[in-house]
Amino acid sequence: MTDFGLEDDFVGTCRGAMKRIAPDVEILDVTHGIEPQSVLQGALVLASTLSYMPAGVHLAVVDPKVGSDRKALALRGPGRVFVGPDNGLLVPAAERHGGIEEAVAIENEAYRLAPVSRTFHGRDVFAPAAAHLALGVPLAELGPPVDPGGLVRLDLPRPEVGEGKLRVKVLYVDRYGNVQVNATTEDLATAGMAPGTRVELDVGFESYFATIAGTFADVRPGDILLYEDSYWNVALAINGGNAAETLAVRPGAELRVRRIP
């Protein structure tokens, strides 16, 4: 999983580097469409999708500080290994799926490519490490131990929930323009917003009407709905339209939701 996109050669060369080391290892792609440099989005996508991935080595690269003194990490949890930068990207997934039992900094040059580019650790550091781990190389061979308690952790935003109101942040926008926010259906219930409830959305200086719904077909074409998405998070959509484009929102934007009496 990366923010590399598919237009350039970055994904292909990382896959090539892994296949040269471990030609028989199967590689599955979660996505390479993480918003550029959006570590929070990458961390949430990795944590949400991991339940649907087979046990193995999980390589994730969203690395705005590549070439700096941030650590390159390999983490081990129950049945899974995570490889990526020490910027909070790996921790939510690892902690959601059994915790971190062992962590090391990837410093052993025997498990890197040479020379190492200062700007492409995905190819030269992380991909080779993941391939060697997939072949059974012990985690401790990659470098010195790291205290899991000292790893960088993200400040995961929490919604503000009150009677009849919510204040949330946009976390992710998919290719359909559906907008995932940092709330759950439990938060909606706490705010008194049951399915069928009409609400008002404040987005910047604009206001829109929406409905709490179970699926797109529960509202008319063109209507706005708040619903539980496939990862059990609250999302915002337009039936037959592009909510992110219509409402002009991107990850990080704040939305206010008020129940209409």
N, C-alpha and C positions, 0 to 999 in steps of 0.2 A: 504494500500500500504506500503510495507516494503522492506528492503534489507535482510530479514531473509532467503530467499531461502525456498525450500520445503523438503530438506533432513533431517532436524532436527525437533524437536517438537515445535519450537517457534511459528509458525503460529497457529498450533492446540491448544496450550494452551491459546493463546490470544483469539481465537474464543470461546474456552470453557469458559474463564473468562467472556466474554461478554454475552454468552448464559445463564450462571447461574444467571446473573443479569436481563437480558431482554430476556427471552426464546422465545418470539414471534417476536423479531426483525429480519428482514431479513439482512443478511450480504453478500455483493458483494465484490469480490476480484478484484482489478485493476491489480496488479502484486506483486509478492514477489521476483522478479528477478532484482531489482535495484542493480547495482554494489555495493559490500560491502563498506559502509561508504561514498558513493558518494551522498552527500547532493544536489549538483547542479543537477545531473541527476534526483534524486527523485523529486526535485522541478519542473523541466521542464516537467517530465512525469505527475505529478499531475495536473499542469496547463493545459496541452494539453488534458488530458482525461476527465476533469471535465465536459465539455459541454455534454458529452455522459452519464453522471451519473445522476440518479434521485436526486432531492433535499433531503438532509438529513444530517447526521453526517459523516464527512470524516476524518478517522483516518489514519495518515501517520507517520511512524517511520523509520527514517534513522538517527541514533543518536550516532555518534562517541564519544561524550562527556557525555555519560550516566554516572550518578553517580557524576558528577561535579556540580558546582553551576549554570549551565544553567537552565533557567526556563522551567517548563512543562506548555504548553499553551492550552487554549481553546479560539478560535476566532469565532465571529459571523459576518456573512455578510448577504446580502439579501437572505433569504430562505435556508441558508446553515450554518453549524457549522464545524469548523476545529479543530482537536485535534492532538497535536504532540509537538516536542521539539522546543525551541526558538533558532533555528540555521539557519533560512532563509528558511526552508523546506516548510512552509505553505504559506508564504507571496505572492509569485508570483501568486499562484492559487487564493487566496483570493482577491488580488487586480485586477486580470484579470476578476473576476466574481462579480463585484459590490462593492468591497472595504471592509474594516474592520470597522464595526460599534461598536464593543465592544470586549475587550480582557481581560482575567483574567489569573492569575497564578493558576495552579491546586495544592492547598495546603491543602484543607479540607480533613482530614483523613477519614471522613465518606464516601468519594467517591473514596477511594483507597482500595487495598487489604492490609492485614496485615499478616506478616511483609512485608515491601517493600524491594525487592532485590536491591542492589546498581547497579547491572549490567543488570537488566531486567525490566526497567520501561515500556516497551511495554505491558507486562502482568499485572504489579502491579499498574501502574499509568494511562497510556493512555487508555488501553482497558476498565477498569472499568469506567473511566470518560466518554468515548464515549457511553458506554451502558446506563449510568444514563441520559446523555443528550438526547439519543434517546427515553427514557421513559418520557421526558418532564421536567426534573429537570432544573430550571433556571440557566443560565450561572453563575450568580453572586453567586450562592450557592457553587461553586467549589473553590472559593478563591478570593483574593483581585484583584481589577482592575489593569490593566497594560496599560500604554500609548501606543497606537498603533504606534505612531511616534518613540518610543524607541525600537521597536522590531529589532532583528538582520535581516539584509538584505544581500542578496548575491550580489556579483559583477558579474552581468550577462555579459559575454563577448560579444563584438560587433565585427562584421567583419570589415576589412579594405577594402574599395571599391574604385577602381580607374578605369580609362579608360582601358578596356581590361584586368583587373587583379583583383583578390580577394585574401585576406589572411583570412583564417577561422580556427576555432578550432573544433575538434571533440567533440560532446556533448554526443552521445549515440550510442551504437552498439546493434542491435537486434540479435535474435538467428539465423537469416539467414546470418549475417555478413554485413548487410546493415548499412551504417555509416551516422548518422545524424550530420550535421554541423550547425554552428550558422549563417546561412544566409537564406534569403528568395528569392523567384523568383523575387521580386522587386530589390533585390541587384544584381541578375544576369542581369536584364534588364539595371540597371544603369551602370553596367560594360560593356554593349554591348554584352552580351552573350545570344542570342536568341536561341530557340530550333533549333537543327541542327548544332549549332556552334561546331567546333572542338577546344578542349583546351588541354593544357599540365598541368599535375599535378605534383608538386614537393612535395615529401614526404621524409623528411630527405635529404639524398644524392641521392635518386632515383627519376627518372622522368617517368611518364606514360602518354599515350594519352587517352583522354576520349571525350565523346560527350554529349552535353546538349540535353536531350531527355525528352519525355513525359511519357514513360513507357518502361519496359524492352524489349518488342518486337520491339521497334524502333531501336535497335542495334543488331548486330550479337551475337550469343552465345559466351561467353568468353570476350566480349567487356566491357569496363568500361563506365558507364554513370553517369551523374549528373541529378537528377530529383526532382520534387516536391513530397514529400511523403504525406501520408494520413493526416498529421497534418499541411500541407502547409509550411513545412520547406524543405530546400534543403538537399538532401541526396545523398550519393555516393554508387553505387552498381556495381556488375558484373553480367551480364545476365547469369544465371545458375551457378554462383560461389559465393564465399565468399570474399567480398571486404576487410573486416577488416583483415582477415587472409592473403590474398595475398599481401596487402600493409603494413601489420604489424603495424596497427594503433590501438590505444586504446583511450578512452575518455581523452581529454586534449591535444592530439597531434595536431600539427599545419600543415595545408595544404596550399599550394600556387597554385592558379589557374591562368593560363595565356591563353588568346585567341591566337589561331594560325592564323596568317595573311592569 
